[in-house]
Amino acid sequence: MRRTPEKGHGDTVAYLHAMLGELRDMAEAERFDMLAYLIDMAYTEAGDIIRGRRPSRLGKQERNGTA
């Protein structure tokens, strides 16, 4: 079963995804490799949320790895 962003959050995560893509491109153009990598990780995470591969929010136990 695919998970989708919570109601009303789809536009927000889509916007974040687009902005993160632009920030990543800017960081790469300036050769800020570590910054570009970290932004790319956030970009990938936002994309996964959009595609339903990850929940938009993790519970406390899941976040701490104690689930």
N, CA, C and O atoms as CSV, one atom per row, in Angstrom:
chain,resi,resn,atom,element,x,y,z
A,1,MET,N,N,0.840,-1.181,0.000
A,1,MET,CA,C,0.000,0.000,0.000
A,1,MET,C,C,0.889,1.250,0.000
A,1,MET,O,O,1.787,1.380,0.832
A,2,ARG,N,N,0.637,2.146,-0.919
A,2,ARG,CA,C,1.422,3.383,-1.018
A,2,ARG,C,C,0.931,4.402,-0.015
A,2,ARG,O,O,-0.273,4.589,0.160
A,3,ARG,N,N,1.860,5.055,0.638
A,3,ARG,CA,C,1.519,6.144,1.546
A,3,ARG,C,C,1.662,7.452,0.791
A,3,ARG,O,O,2.597,7.633,0.011
A,4,THR,N,N,0.739,8.351,1.025
A,4,THR,CA,C,0.800,9.661,0.392
A,4,THR,C,C,0.905,10.724,1.466
A,4,THR,O,O,0.538,10.472,2.613
A,5,PRO,N,N,1.391,11.899,1.128
A,5,PRO,CA,C,1.448,12.959,2.136
A,5,PRO,C,C,0.073,13.227,2.718
A,5,PRO,O,O,-0.940,13.083,2.034
A,6,GLU,N,N,0.042,13.618,3.983
A,6,GLU,CA,C,-1.228,13.921,4.634
A,6,GLU,C,C,-1.967,15.007,3.863
A,6,GLU,O,O,-1.363,15.808,3.149
A,7,LYS,N,N,-3.256,15.015,4.023
A,7,LYS,CA,C,-4.090,15.994,3.327
A,7,LYS,C,C,-3.565,17.410,3.553
A,7,LYS,O,O,-3.317,17.811,4.689
A,8,GLY,N,N,-3.398,18.158,2.473
A,8,GLY,CA,C,-2.931,19.527,2.575
A,8,GLY,C,C,-1.422,19.670,2.582
A,8,GLY,O,O,-0.902,20.778,2.447
A,9,HIS,N,N,-0.711,18.557,2.738
A,9,HIS,CA,C,0.744,18.611,2.796
A,9,HIS,C,C,1.382,18.332,1.439
A,9,HIS,O,O,2.582,18.549,1.271
A,10,GLY,N,N,0.617,17.864,0.485
A,10,GLY,CA,C,1.153,17.547,-0.833
A,10,GLY,C,C,1.769,18.740,-1.524
A,10,GLY,O,O,2.845,18.632,-2.112
A,11,ASP,N,N,1.101,19.879,-1.461
A,11,ASP,CA,C,1.635,21.092,-2.089
A,11,ASP,C,C,2.917,21.547,-1.399
A,11,ASP,O,O,3.851,22.010,-2.054
A,12,THR,N,N,2.956,21.414,-0.086
A,12,THR,CA,C,4.129,21.846,0.663
A,12,THR,C,C,5.337,20.993,0.327
A,12,THR,O,O,6.417,21.523,0.064
A,13,VAL,N,N,5.169,19.681,0.333
A,13,VAL,CA,C,6.308,18.813,0.043
A,13,VAL,C,C,6.736,18.951,-1.418
A,13,VAL,O,O,7.923,18.827,-1.719
A,14,ALA,N,N,5.812,19.201,-2.317
A,14,ALA,CA,C,6.163,19.423,-3.724
A,14,ALA,C,C,6.979,20.713,-3.866
A,14,ALA,O,O,7.946,20.762,-4.627
A,15,TYR,N,N,6.590,21.736,-3.144
A,15,TYR,CA,C,7.331,23.008,-3.161
A,15,TYR,C,C,8.735,22.819,-2.580
A,15,TYR,O,O,9.721,23.280,-3.156
A,16,LEU,N,N,8.812,22.140,-1.443
A,16,LEU,CA,C,10.109,21.870,-0.834
A,16,LEU,C,C,11.004,21.090,-1.786
A,16,LEU,O,O,12.191,21.393,-1.914
A,17,HIS,N,N,10.447,20.100,-2.445
A,17,HIS,CA,C,11.197,19.283,-3.392
A,17,HIS,C,C,11.773,20.157,-4.510
A,17,HIS,O,O,12.943,20.023,-4.869
A,18,ALA,N,N,10.957,21.038,-5.049
A,18,ALA,CA,C,11.406,21.916,-6.129
A,18,ALA,C,C,12.500,22.872,-5.645
A,18,ALA,O,O,13.508,23.059,-6.326
A,19,MET,N,N,12.303,23.467,-4.486
A,19,MET,CA,C,13.293,24.414,-3.962
A,19,MET,C,C,14.602,23.717,-3.608
A,19,MET,O,O,15.682,24.256,-3.850
A,20,LEU,N,N,14.507,22.520,-3.035
A,20,LEU,CA,C,15.715,21.768,-2.707
A,20,LEU,C,C,16.501,21.416,-3.964
A,20,LEU,O,O,17.732,21.423,-3.956
A,21,GLY,N,N,15.789,21.110,-5.038
A,21,GLY,CA,C,16.465,20.837,-6.300
A,21,GLY,C,C,17.241,22.042,-6.786
A,21,GLY,O,O,18.371,21.917,-7.259
A,22,GLU,N,N,16.633,23.204,-6.669
A,22,GLU,CA,C,17.316,24.435,-7.081
A,22,GLU,C,C,18.513,24.744,-6.179
A,22,GLU,O,O,19.574,25.136,-6.665
A,23,LEU,N,N,18.341,24.567,-4.870
A,23,LEU,CA,C,19.447,24.807,-3.942
A,23,LEU,C,C,20.599,23.839,-4.196
A,23,LEU,O,O,21.767,24.225,-4.150
A,24,ARG,N,N,20.263,22.582,-4.464
A,24,ARG,CA,C,21.303,21.600,-4.774
A,24,ARG,C,C,22.100,22.022,-6.011
A,24,ARG,O,O,23.330,21.961,-6.022
A,25,ASP,N,N,21.382,22.449,-7.048
A,25,ASP,CA,C,22.050,22.887,-8.277
A,25,ASP,C,C,22.965,24.083,-8.020
A,25,ASP,O,O,24.063,24.158,-8.570
A,26,MET,N,N,22.514,25.010,-7.189
A,26,MET,CA,C,23.334,26.180,-6.849
A,26,MET,C,C,24.591,25.751,-6.093
A,26,MET,O,O,25.688,26.228,-6.384
A,27,ALA,N,N,24.430,24.847,-5.120
A,27,ALA,CA,C,25.572,24.375,-4.336
A,27,ALA,C,C,26.564,23.624,-5.223
A,27,ALA,O,O,27.775,23.775,-5.064
A,28,GLU,N,N,26.059,22.824,-6.147
A,28,GLU,CA,C,26.941,22.106,-7.069
A,28,GLU,C,C,27.698,23.079,-7.979
A,28,GLU,O,O,28.887,22.894,-8.236
A,29,ALA,N,N,27.011,24.110,-8.460
A,29,ALA,CA,C,27.640,25.088,-9.346
A,29,ALA,C,C,28.783,25.821,-8.648
A,29,ALA,O,O,29.773,26.188,-9.280
A,30,GLU,N,N,28.638,26.028,-7.356
A,30,GLU,CA,C,29.672,26.715,-6.574
A,30,GLU,C,C,30.700,25.736,-5.994
A,30,GLU,O,O,31.625,26.141,-5.291
A,31,ARG,N,N,30.528,24.451,-6.296
A,31,ARG,CA,C,31.425,23.387,-5.839
A,31,ARG,C,C,31.452,23.253,-4.314
A,31,ARG,O,O,32.497,22.985,-3.720
A,32,PHE,N,N,30.284,23.446,-3.694
A,32,PHE,CA,C,30.124,23.196,-2.266
A,32,PHE,C,C,29.660,21.746,-2.123
A,32,PHE,O,O,28.482,21.479,-1.884
A,33,ASP,N,N,30.602,20.822,-2.271
A,33,ASP,CA,C,30.258,19.410,-2.405
A,33,ASP,C,C,29.472,18.834,-1.230
A,33,ASP,O,O,28.466,18.154,-1.430
A,34,MET,N,N,29.923,19.101,-0.016
A,34,MET,CA,C,29.226,18.537,1.146
A,34,MET,C,C,27.834,19.136,1.291
A,34,MET,O,O,26.875,18.422,1.585
A,35,LEU,N,N,27.723,20.427,1.087
A,35,LEU,CA,C,26.422,21.080,1.163
A,35,LEU,C,C,25.491,20.535,0.082
A,35,LEU,O,O,24.319,20.267,0.346
A,36,ALA,N,N,26.008,20.373,-1.125
A,36,ALA,CA,C,25.208,19.818,-2.223
A,36,ALA,C,C,24.740,18.407,-1.886
A,36,ALA,O,O,23.600,18.041,-2.173
A,37,TYR,N,N,25.615,17.620,-1.280
A,37,TYR,CA,C,25.258,16.253,-0.892
A,37,TYR,C,C,24.139,16.247,0.138
A,37,TYR,O,O,23.170,15.501,-0.001
A,38,LEU,N,N,24.265,17.068,1.166
A,38,LEU,CA,C,23.243,17.104,2.213
A,38,LEU,C,C,21.900,17.598,1.673
A,38,LEU,O,O,20.849,17.066,2.031
A,39,ILE,N,N,21.938,18.599,0.826
A,39,ILE,CA,C,20.703,19.099,0.218
A,39,ILE,C,C,20.098,18.020,-0.669
A,39,ILE,O,O,18.878,17.860,-0.710
A,40,ASP,N,N,20.947,17.276,-1.381
A,40,ASP,CA,C,20.456,16.194,-2.231
A,40,ASP,C,C,19.774,15.107,-1.410
A,40,ASP,O,O,18.794,14.513,-1.858
A,41,MET,N,N,20.288,14.847,-0.212
A,41,MET,CA,C,19.638,13.863,0.666
A,41,MET,C,C,18.230,14.321,1.032
A,41,MET,O,O,17.295,13.519,1.027
A,42,ALA,N,N,18.073,15.609,1.348
A,42,ALA,CA,C,16.753,16.157,1.668
A,42,ALA,C,C,15.851,16.130,0.433
A,42,ALA,O,O,14.661,15.835,0.538
A,43,TYR,N,N,16.421,16.440,-0.740
A,43,TYR,CA,C,15.684,16.397,-2.006
A,43,TYR,C,C,15.162,14.980,-2.276
A,43,TYR,O,O,14.010,14.795,-2.669
A,44,THR,N,N,16.021,13.997,-2.059
A,44,THR,CA,C,15.636,12.599,-2.258
A,44,THR,C,C,14.534,12.192,-1.281
A,44,THR,O,O,13.577,11.520,-1.662
A,45,GLU,N,N,14.673,12.595,-0.038
A,45,GLU,CA,C,13.657,12.289,0.986
A,45,GLU,C,C,12.309,12.895,0.609
A,45,GLU,O,O,11.279,12.229,0.715
A,46,ALA,N,N,12.307,14.148,0.170
A,46,ALA,CA,C,11.053,14.791,-0.244
A,46,ALA,C,C,10.443,14.050,-1.430
A,46,ALA,O,O,9.228,13.858,-1.486
A,47,GLY,N,N,11.276,13.637,-2.372
A,47,GLY,CA,C,10.785,12.870,-3.516
A,47,GLY,C,C,10.181,11.544,-3.098
A,47,GLY,O,O,9.159,11.125,-3.641
A,48,ASP,N,N,10.811,10.876,-2.129
A,48,ASP,CA,C,10.274,9.618,-1.620
A,48,ASP,C,C,8.915,9.824,-0.957
A,48,ASP,O,O,8.020,8.993,-1.107
A,49,ILE,N,N,8.757,10.916,-0.230
A,49,ILE,CA,C,7.473,11.222,0.406
A,49,ILE,C,C,6.417,11.449,-0.671
A,49,ILE,O,O,5.297,10.950,-0.556
A,50,ILE,N,N,6.763,12.190,-1.703
A,50,ILE,CA,C,5.820,12.460,-2.794
A,50,ILE,C,C,5.375,11.158,-3.446
A,50,ILE,O,O,4.193,10.980,-3.738
A,51,ARG,N,N,6.318,10.248,-3.674
A,51,ARG,CA,C,6.001,8.982,-4.337
A,51,ARG,C,C,5.407,7.939,-3.396
A,51,ARG,O,O,5.038,6.847,-3.827
A,52,GLY,N,N,5.315,8.278,-2.111
A,52,GLY,CA,C,4.711,7.355,-1.159
A,52,GLY,C,C,5.638,6.266,-0.673
A,52,GLY,O,O,5.180,5.263,-0.125
A,53,ARG,N,N,6.919,6.439,-0.860
A,53,ARG,CA,C,7.892,5.435,-0.425
A,53,ARG,C,C,8.281,5.595,1.034
A,53,ARG,O,O,8.825,4.675,1.644
A,54,ARG,N,N,8.003,6.753,1.586
A,54,ARG,CA,C,8.291,7.034,2.998
A,54,ARG,C,C,7.120,7.806,3.583
A,54,ARG,O,O,6.471,8.587,2.887
A,55,PRO,N,N,6.850,7.585,4.869
A,55,PRO,CA,C,5.810,8.407,5.504
A,55,PRO,C,C,6.299,9.839,5.640
A,55,PRO,O,O,7.502,10.089,5.717
A,56,SER,N,N,5.362,10.775,5.670
A,56,SER,CA,C,5.749,12.174,5.820
A,56,SER,C,C,6.188,12.476,7.251
A,56,SER,O,O,6.813,13.504,7.509
A,57,ARG,N,N,5.861,11.580,8.173
A,57,ARG,CA,C,6.233,11.784,9.570
A,57,ARG,C,C,6.521,10.431,10.196
A,57,ARG,O,O,5.776,9.474,9.989
A,58,LEU,N,N,7.602,10.350,10.962
A,58,LEU,CA,C,7.936,9.129,11.675
A,58,LEU,C,C,7.540,9.272,13.134
A,58,LEU,O,O,7.665,10.346,13.723
A,59,GLY,N,N,7.067,8.190,13.703
A,59,GLY,CA,C,6.763,8.198,15.127
A,59,GLY,C,C,8.047,8.263,15.930
A,59,GLY,O,O,9.126,8.008,15.396
A,60,LYS,N,N,7.943,8.602,17.208
A,60,LYS,CA,C,9.126,8.758,18.055
A,60,LYS,C,C,9.954,7.478,18.083
A,60,LYS,O,O,11.180,7.541,17.997
A,61,GLN,N,N,9.316,6.329,18.200
A,61,GLN,CA,C,10.055,5.073,18.248
A,61,GLN,C,C,10.783,4.806,16.937
A,61,GLN,O,O,11.941,4.387,16.954
A,62,GLU,N,N,10.129,5.038,15.801
A,62,GLU,CA,C,10.761,4.826,14.501
A,62,GLU,C,C,11.945,5.761,14.312
A,62,GLU,O,O,12.979,5.353,13.784
A,63,ARG,N,N,11.804,7.012,14.739
A,63,ARG,CA,C,12.840,8.021,14.566
A,63,ARG,C,C,14.080,7.650,15.389
A,63,ARG,O,O,15.208,7.893,14.959
A,64,ASN,N,N,13.873,7.073,16.549
A,64,ASN,CA,C,14.979,6.711,17.425
A,64,ASN,C,C,15.528,5.320,17.129
A,64,ASN,O,O,16.496,4.890,17.756
A,65,GLY,N,N,14.923,4.620,16.188
A,65,GLY,CA,C,15.387,3.292,15.827
A,65,GLY,C,C,15.034,2.232,16.847
A,65,GLY,O,O,15.654,1.168,16.859
A,66,THR,N,N,14.044,2.490,17.716
A,66,THR,CA,C,13.681,1.511,18.736
A,66,THR,C,C,12.417,0.752,18.404
A,66,THR,O,O,11.879,0.040,19.252
A,67,ALA,N,N,11.937,0.895,17.186
A,67,ALA,CA,C,10.688,0.198,16.799
A,67,ALA,C,C,10.931,-1.266,16.602
A,67,ALA,O,O,10.004,-2.007,16.276
